[in-house]
Amino acid sequence: MDTCAQKKDLWAQEELAGADFGDKRITKRFIQIVSDIAAQPEASIPQACGDDGATKATYRFLDNENVTPEAIRASHRGKTVERVKGYKVVLAVQDTTSLNYTAHKATSGLGPWKWKQWHARAFRARRKF
């Protein structure tokens, strides 16, 4: 395993060890899934998992009734709060991407977007850090 992958494994273990899905085996699987995806963020789930067994386990994890968005975020949120406690000011940076499809008349499913005086048919994605 290369050093970068080892760092991602260690990060996932430290960051997510406090996750609580009601079963330590599910938490262990969660850490492995996050580590796999962090190693190949551009990959699909099957590509990131590497084999059929790990892929099937990932889909079972996502289908588990104890795996909720709140439970997934809780451990990471807790670690984030721990890290920022020592700072007076914390910047919460957000990235927004806008794709303007006004010139693509045949594209369907897009809505109107008004920004100041600019009107467009667009898709807008936001990601909060």
Secondary structure, DSSP 8 states (H G I E B T S, - for coil): --HHHHHHHHHHHHHHTT--SSSHHHHHHHHHHHHHHHHSTTS-HHHHH-SHHHHHHHHHHHH-TT--HHHHHHHHHHHHHHHHTT-S-----EEEEEEE-TT-TT--S-EEEEETTEEEEEEEEEEE-
